[in-house]
């Protein structure tokens, strides 16, 4: 089982710097730049502008669909927000109600 990573806010200064350096290197790869370009083209096709409350959601069969941010991000993606993904997790209960009420 892979080791659970701490959130960036709880990392030490050295770890943050190392992670930032690694991320910078990854973001410069041809695959990453191509992906960002394709994402921008898809957003434009869907008519989504900067500040729009909707996301360009990737679909299982390929392609994109305009979808509300909350719906898209609640699904969690590959790793995503595990608190929201887990059944009975902190964010899956919704509304700030105490558990069991």
Protein Blocks (a to p, Z undefined) as FASTA:
>chain_A
ZZddddfklpcfklmmmmmmmmmmmmmpmklmmmmmmmmmmmmmnopaehiabdcdddfk
gpjddddfklmmmnopmnlpmklmpghiaklnggoiaehZZ
